[in-house]
Amino acid sequence: MKKRLLTVVLGMAMAATMTACGGTAETPAAPAADDTAAEETTEAAAEETADASTESKKWIIATDTAFKPFEYTDESGDFVGIDMDILAAVAEDQGFDYEVQVLGWDASIAACQAGQADGMIAGASITDERKASGWIFSDGYYDANQCMAVAADSDIKGFSDLDGLSVAVKTGTMSASYAESLAPDYGFTVTYFEDSPTMYQAVVGGQVAGCFDDTPIMASNIKDSGIAMKLVDGTGNDPAAYGFAIFNADNQELVDMFNKGLANIKSNGTYDEIIAKYLGE
């Protein structure tokens, strides 16, 4: 995923020596213009050093392990997906260097909060609740909603069939919040998992009656993997946009670059090519 690495080491040593010359009181001191020139030189050097530091920075971007088609490992063992392609295209457009760390959803959040990662791209829905907790989001790059899926041979046709049963969700996600909001009204309990693939297997294996997850993720997995699940019509919520996220306001520059790059790849057609590659849209 390496786009560019520029390492600049700038060293500067400055010495100023003032020699007092014997003479009359009319002998002038060093011209003020010389002091001004020295100050301008120092300021220019500082700006050059700052520019070099920005150019040479490698941003650490955390992501999930399996959230197909946004991030996943393909049959060749390469880590790919919509998020990965968008990040790569934006970085190329804006000329910044980055390193992806595949940590998992919870670990990615923790890494950003602890300052171990600069940003996160993992199909993270932009919500007021997350903003209020300190997250700073880019412009949205894909709209998605959440819904429920059940085993292919299940008789469950809606939320009203879940009374007394358990459903699965992935910890800390919009789909988890959605399920939690419905549980009191429909009498089901919520079981938490760390990743989507394990959650899907719990559905197929009968450990839970169904699961809540992002609709395009489940649709993609059912289509591509042939897993014995089906989406339940009428269970989707209102869509929300996915966004690139940071937790440290000092990294605002990274969000600004993402927004500029995203606008550019949308205008030049690259974004549409990426979406079509994975979703056929």
VOPAGU-2260 file (C-alpha; in pm, 1 decimal, decimal comma):
REM VOPAGU-2260
SITE   aa  ch    i         X         Y         Z
SITE  MET   A    0       0,0       0,0       0,0
SITE  LYS   A    1     302,6     222,6       2,5
SITE  LYS   A    2     251,4     522,7    -224,3
SITE  ARG   A    3     552,3     741,5    -159,7
SITE  LEU   A    4     825,4     770,7      96,4
SITE  LEU   A    5    1029,2    1087,5     114,4
SITE  THR   A    6    1275,1    1117,5     400,5
SITE  VAL   A    7    1431,2    1453,4     447,4
SITE  VAL   A    8    1691,3    1520,8     708,9
SITE  LEU   A    9    1765,6    1887,8     746,1
SITE  GLY   A   10    2040,2    2012,9     971,0
SITE  MET   A   11    2115,6    2379,5    1032,3
SITE  ALA   A   12    2385,1    2542,1    1244,3
SITE  MET   A   13    2391,8    2917,8    1287,6
SITE  ALA   A   14    2661,1    3124,6    1458,0
SITE  ALA   A   15    2668,1    3497,4    1504,2
SITE  THR   A   16    2976,3    3681,9    1628,5
SITE  MET   A   17    2975,9    4049,6    1714,6
SITE  THR   A   18    3319,8    4217,9    1724,1
SITE  ALA   A   19    3350,0    4555,5    1888,8
SITE  CYS   A   20    3578,5    4781,9    1691,2
SITE  GLY   A   21    3767,1    5056,6    1871,8
SITE  GLY   A   22    3674,6    5399,0    1750,4
SITE  THR   A   23    3468,8    5698,8    1808,0
SITE  ALA   A   24    3105,2    5710,7    1917,3
SITE  GLU   A   25    3008,0    5771,5    1553,8
SITE  THR   A   26    3108,0    5413,7    1456,9
SITE  PRO   A   27    2773,7    5239,2    1379,2
SITE  ALA   A   28    2668,1    4895,9    1503,7
SITE  ALA   A   29    2584,9    4616,9    1257,6
SITE  PRO   A   30    2305,1    4732,4    1025,1
SITE  ALA   A   31    1951,3    4644,8    1126,8
SITE  ALA   A   32    1902,9    4512,3     775,6
SITE  ASP   A   33    2144,5    4228,6     855,9
SITE  ASP   A   34    1931,7    4127,2    1156,8
SITE  THR   A   35    1620,6    4128,2     940,6
SITE  ALA   A   36    1787,1    3912,1     677,8
SITE  ALA   A   37    1899,4    3664,9     943,5
SITE  GLU   A   38    1547,1    3645,0    1083,0
SITE  GLU   A   39    1400,7    3588,4     735,5
SITE  THR   A   40    1655,2    3314,1     670,4
SITE  THR   A   41    1567,0    3145,3     999,1
SITE  GLU   A   42    1194,5    3164,7     926,0
SITE  ALA   A   43    1241,6    3026,6     575,2
SITE  ALA   A   44    1447,2    2738,2     709,3
SITE  ALA   A   45    1181,0    2661,5     970,2
SITE  GLU   A   46     908,8    2660,4     703,2
SITE  GLU   A   47    1119,3    2434,1     482,4
SITE  THR   A   48    1172,2    2196,4     773,9
SITE  ALA   A   49     797,1    2188,7     847,1
SITE  ASP   A   50     717,5    2120,2     480,6
SITE  ALA   A   51     972,5    1840,4     469,2
SITE  SER   A   52     828,6    1689,2     786,6
SITE  THR   A   53     477,3    1688,7     638,7
SITE  GLU   A   54     592,4    1537,2     310,6
SITE  SER   A   55     790,3    1260,3     479,1
SITE  LYS   A   56     514,4    1156,1     722,9
SITE  LYS   A   57     368,0     810,5     686,0
SITE  TRP   A   58      11,2     801,9     814,3
SITE  ILE   A   59     -98,2     489,7    1001,7
SITE  ILE   A   60    -448,2     381,9     897,3
SITE  ALA   A   61    -631,2     112,1    1096,2
SITE  THR   A   62    -901,4    -111,9     951,3
SITE  ASP   A   63   -1118,5    -415,8    1014,3
SITE  THR   A   64   -1013,9    -772,1     929,7
SITE  ALA   A   65   -1323,6    -887,3     741,3
SITE  PHE   A   66   -1601,0    -658,3     621,7
SITE  LYS   A   67   -1650,3    -772,1     265,5
SITE  PRO   A   68   -1668,3    -601,1      16,9
SITE  PHE   A   69   -1513,8    -303,0     197,3
SITE  GLU   A   70   -1211,1    -484,0     340,6
SITE  TYR   A   71   -1124,9    -852,5     323,4
SITE  THR   A   72    -860,8   -1101,9     215,4
SITE  ASP   A   73    -918,5   -1237,5    -134,8
SITE  GLU   A   74    -839,7   -1584,7    -269,4
SITE  SER   A   75    -484,5   -1476,7    -356,0
SITE  GLY   A   76    -418,6   -1369,5       1,6
SITE  ASP   A   77    -426,7    -997,3     -80,6
SITE  PHE   A   78    -608,9    -755,9     146,9
SITE  VAL   A   79    -854,0    -573,7     -79,1
SITE  GLY   A   80   -1192,8    -403,3     -86,5
SITE  ILE   A   81   -1377,9     -79,7    -154,0
SITE  ASP   A   82   -1219,5      97,8     143,9
SITE  MET   A   83    -871,7     -12,0      41,2
SITE  ASP   A   84    -916,3     103,0    -319,1
SITE  ILE   A   85   -1067,3     436,9    -218,9
SITE  LEU   A   86    -785,3     499,4      29,1
SITE  ALA   A   87    -525,3     412,9    -233,0
SITE  ALA   A   88    -684,6     639,1    -494,6
SITE  VAL   A   89    -718,6     930,1    -250,7
SITE  ALA   A   90    -357,1     893,9    -132,6
SITE  GLU   A   91    -231,8     890,5    -490,5
SITE  ASP   A   92    -438,8    1196,2    -576,1
SITE  GLN   A   93    -318,9    1389,8    -269,1
SITE  GLY   A   94      36,8    1257,9    -266,9
SITE  PHE   A   95      57,1    1125,1      86,5
SITE  ASP   A   96     213,9     803,4     214,2
SITE  TYR   A   97      33,6     560,2     443,8
SITE  GLU   A   98      48,6     218,7     602,6
SITE  VAL   A   99    -258,8       3,1     662,7
SITE  GLN   A  100    -278,8    -193,1     985,7
SITE  VAL   A  101    -537,8    -471,9     977,5
SITE  LEU   A  102    -643,2    -480,8    1341,8
SITE  GLY   A  103   -1014,5    -558,7    1360,6
SITE  TRP   A  104   -1301,3    -323,6    1444,6
SITE  ASP   A  105   -1257,3    -286,7    1821,6
SITE  ALA   A  106    -878,5    -278,2    1801,3
SITE  SER   A  107    -889,2     -11,0    1528,8
SITE  ILE   A  108   -1103,7     210,8    1748,4
SITE  ALA   A  109    -870,5     156,7    2043,9
SITE  ALA   A  110    -560,5     228,3    1831,8
SITE  CYS   A  111    -698,8     563,8    1716,1
SITE  GLN   A  112    -804,6     660,0    2067,2
SITE  ALA   A  113    -461,5     567,4    2206,2
SITE  GLY   A  114    -274,9     756,1    1933,1
SITE  GLN   A  115    -127,6     436,4    1787,2
SITE  ALA   A  116    -307,8     496,1    1456,0
SITE  ASP   A  117    -374,5     826,5    1282,1
SITE  GLY   A  118    -704,7     731,5    1122,5
SITE  MET   A  119    -952,0     452,8    1054,9
SITE  ILE   A  120   -1136,5     335,9     746,0
SITE  ALA   A  121   -1360,6      36,1     811,6
SITE  GLY   A  122   -1712,4     103,8     694,8
SITE  ALA   A  123   -1771,2     333,9     992,4
SITE  SER   A  124   -2111,8     502,4     982,2
SITE  ILE   A  125   -2111,6     875,8    1050,4
SITE  THR   A  126   -2337,7     938,5    1349,0
SITE  ASP   A  127   -2396,7    1226,2    1589,5
SITE  GLU   A  128   -2328,5     991,8    1880,2
SITE  ARG   A  129   -1982,6     906,8    1749,3
SITE  LYS   A  130   -1905,7    1271,7    1679,4
SITE  ALA   A  131   -2008,3    1361,8    2032,4
SITE  SER   A  132   -1768,5    1099,7    2170,6
SITE  GLY   A  133   -1473,8    1264,0    1995,7
SITE  TRP   A  134   -1460,2    1115,5    1646,7
SITE  ILE   A  135   -1398,5    1347,1    1352,2
SITE  PHE   A  136   -1529,7    1222,5    1017,5
SITE  SER   A  137   -1458,1    1293,6     655,7
SITE  ASP   A  138   -1731,3    1353,5     402,2
SITE  GLY   A  139   -1936,8    1039,3     344,3
SITE  TYR   A  140   -1806,9     803,0      78,7
SITE  TYR   A  141   -2084,1     539,4      72,3
SITE  ASP   A  142   -2441,6     523,6     202,9
SITE  ALA   A  143   -2550,7     201,3     371,0
SITE  ASN   A  144   -2816,2      80,2     611,1
SITE  GLN   A  145   -2849,7    -217,6     844,5
SITE  CYS   A  146   -3095,4    -505,8     834,3
SITE  MET   A  147   -3152,4    -855,9     968,3
SITE  ALA   A  148   -3055,0   -1186,9     810,6
SITE  VAL   A  149   -3150,2   -1539,4     912,4
SITE  ALA   A  150   -3060,5   -1891,7     807,4
SITE  ALA   A  151   -3179,2   -1981,2     456,7
SITE  ASP   A  152   -3430,0   -2235,9     590,3
SITE  SER   A  153   -3558,9   -2013,9     872,7
SITE  ASP   A  154   -3931,5   -1937,2     911,6
SITE  ILE   A  155   -3859,2   -1596,1    1063,2
SITE  LYS   A  156   -4021,6   -1326,5     850,7
SITE  GLY   A  157   -3979,1   -1020,7    1070,0
SITE  PHE   A  158   -3901,2    -878,5    1411,4
SITE  SER   A  159   -4228,8   -1006,3    1557,9
SITE  ASP   A  160   -4102,1   -1363,7    1517,6
SITE  LEU   A  161   -3802,0   -1302,2    1747,7
SITE  ASP   A  162   -3979,2   -1307,6    2084,7
SITE  GLY   A  163   -3772,9   -1515,3    2330,0
SITE  LEU   A  164   -3491,0   -1569,9    2080,8
SITE  SER   A  165   -3134,3   -1435,1    2052,0
SITE  VAL   A  166   -2982,0   -1240,5    1764,0
SITE  ALA   A  167   -2616,9   -1170,1    1688,2
SITE  VAL   A  168   -2443,0    -836,6    1631,9
SITE  LYS   A  169   -2087,1    -712,5    1597,7
SITE  THR   A  170   -1968,4    -515,4    1900,7
SITE  GLY   A  171   -1973,8    -136,9    1878,4
SITE  THR   A  172   -2143,1    -110,1    1539,0
SITE  MET   A  173   -2448,6      67,7    1402,5
SITE  SER   A  174   -2610,8    -271,6    1352,2
SITE  ALA   A  175   -2560,0    -345,2    1722,4
SITE  SER   A  176   -2724,9     -14,8    1815,6
SITE  TYR   A  177   -3010,7     -89,9    1578,1
SITE  ALA   A  178   -3073,1    -434,1    1730,2
SITE  GLU   A  179   -3045,8    -297,4    2083,8
SITE  SER   A  180   -3309,9     -34,4    2005,7
SITE  LEU   A  181   -3553,7    -302,4    1886,3
SITE  ALA   A  182   -3491,7    -565,5    2153,7
SITE  PRO   A  183   -3724,0    -424,2    2424,5
SITE  ASP   A  184   -4017,4    -398,4    2183,4
SITE  TYR   A  185   -3981,0    -743,4    2029,3
SITE  GLY   A  186   -3857,7    -946,2    2325,7
SITE  PHE   A  187   -3530,1   -1080,6    2188,9
SITE  THR   A  188   -3181,5   -1077,4    2342,0
SITE  VAL   A  189   -2859,5    -962,1    2181,2
SITE  THR   A  190   -2539,5   -1170,3    2156,9
SITE  TYR   A  191   -2214,0    -994,4    2069,0
SITE  PHE   A  192   -1936,4   -1105,1    1833,6
SITE  GLU   A  193   -1602,2    -955,9    1736,9
SITE  ASP   A  194   -1630,8   -1005,5    1359,6
SITE  SER   A  195   -1890,7   -1067,5    1091,0
SITE  PRO   A  196   -1775,2   -1411,9     965,7
SITE  THR   A  197   -1799,8   -1565,8    1314,8
SITE  MET   A  198   -2139,5   -1405,7    1360,3
SITE  TYR   A  199   -2266,0   -1550,0    1030,6
SITE  GLN   A  200   -2151,1   -1896,5    1129,1
SITE  ALA   A  201   -2349,6   -1864,9    1451,6
SITE  VAL   A  202   -2659,9   -1797,9    1242,7
SITE  VAL   A  203   -2599,8   -2092,2    1008,9
SITE  GLY   A  204   -2512,7   -2318,2    1302,4
SITE  GLY   A  205   -2830,2   -2230,7    1489,7
SITE  GLN   A  206   -2663,7   -2069,4    1792,4
SITE  VAL   A  207   -2866,8   -1754,2    1723,6
SITE  ALA   A  208   -3192,1   -1694,0    1535,1
SITE  GLY   A  209   -3049,3   -1423,9    1312,4
SITE  CYS   A  210   -2803,7   -1136,6    1293,9
SITE  PHE   A  211   -2794,6    -764,6    1225,4
SITE  ASP   A  212   -2524,8    -621,4    1002,1
SITE  ASP   A  213   -2474,6    -368,4     723,3
SITE  THR   A  214   -2696,8    -465,8     431,2
SITE  PRO   A  215   -2434,1    -452,0     152,8
SITE  ILE   A  216   -2195,4    -660,4     362,3
SITE  MET   A  217   -2441,4    -942,3     417,6
SITE  ALA   A  218   -2567,8    -927,2      60,1
SITE  SER   A  219   -2212,4    -954,5     -71,1
SITE  ASN   A  220   -2127,2   -1248,4     154,5
SITE  ILE   A  221   -2443,9   -1438,4      66,3
SITE  LYS   A  222   -2381,9   -1381,4    -304,8
SITE  ASP   A  223   -2009,0   -1453,3    -316,0
SITE  SER   A  224   -1965,6   -1722,7     -54,2
SITE  GLY   A  225   -2294,2   -1906,1     -92,4
SITE  ILE   A  226   -2342,0   -1904,3     284,4
SITE  ALA   A  227   -2688,3   -2040,3     374,5
SITE  MET   A  228   -2843,5   -1712,2     485,8
SITE  LYS   A  229   -3106,6   -1473,8     353,8
SITE  LEU   A  230   -3194,0   -1110,4     415,6
SITE  VAL   A  231   -3531,7   -1047,5     575,1
SITE  ASP   A  232   -3740,8    -798,6     377,7
SITE  GLY   A  233   -3866,3    -493,4     563,8
SITE  THR   A  234   -3605,2    -503,2     840,8
SITE  GLY   A  235   -3375,3    -227,2     716,0
SITE  ASN   A  236   -3330,5     108,1     888,0
SITE  ASP   A  237   -3257,2     447,6     733,5
SITE  PRO   A  238   -2920,9     462,9     555,1
SITE  ALA   A  239   -2619,5     651,1     690,9
SITE  ALA   A  240   -2293,1     742,0     523,0
SITE  TYR   A  241   -1961,8     567,4     583,5
SITE  GLY   A  242   -1675,3     801,1     660,1
SITE  PHE   A  243   -1300,7     804,0     713,3
SITE  ALA   A  244   -1242,6     884,6    1081,3
SITE  ILE   A  245    -980,3    1028,3    1314,1
SITE  PHE   A  246    -986,9    1070,0    1691,5
SITE  ASN   A  247    -702,4    1319,3    1735,1
SITE  ALA   A  248    -785,3    1671,4    1613,0
SITE  ASP   A  249    -415,7    1723,3    1536,6
SITE  ASN   A  250    -469,3    1490,5    1238,8
SITE  GLN   A  251    -728,4    1718,4    1077,2
SITE  GLU   A  252    -488,0    1754,7     783,8
SITE  LEU   A  253    -547,1    1388,4     701,0
SITE  VAL   A  254    -926,0    1435,3     690,0
SITE  ASP   A  255    -884,6    1745,3     474,1
SITE  MET   A  256    -669,6    1553,5     226,4
SITE  PHE   A  257    -917,5    1264,8     223,1
SITE  ASN   A  258   -1204,0    1503,5     144,1
SITE  LYS   A  259   -1014,1    1672,6    -137,8
SITE  GLY   A  260    -901,5    1341,9    -284,1
SITE  LEU   A  261   -1250,5    1190,8    -255,3
SITE  ALA   A  262   -1400,4    1486,2    -444,3
SITE  ASN   A  263   -1139,5    1448,1    -716,2
SITE  ILE   A  264   -1180,9    1073,1    -766,0
SITE  LYS   A  265   -1557,6    1119,8    -781,5
SITE  SER   A  266   -1523,5    1385,4   -1050,4
SITE  ASN   A  267   -1273,8    1190,1   -1262,8
SITE  GLY   A  268   -1469,2     862,2   -1255,1
SITE  THR   A  269   -1229,8     660,6   -1039,2
SITE  TYR   A  270   -1481,1     631,1    -756,0
SITE  ASP   A  271   -1750,8     486,8    -983,6
SITE  GLU   A  272   -1502,4     233,6   -1119,5
SITE  ILE   A  273   -1419,0     117,5    -767,5
SITE  ILE   A  274   -1783,9      74,8    -669,1
SITE  ALA   A  275   -1862,0    -109,6    -992,8
SITE  LYS   A  276   -1562,7    -338,5    -940,4
SITE  TYR   A  277   -1701,9    -471,9    -612,0
SITE  LEU   A  278   -2076,8    -411,9    -625,2
SITE  GLY   A  279   -2158,7    -380,2    -993,7
SITE  GLU   A  280   -2337,9     -52,6    -928,7
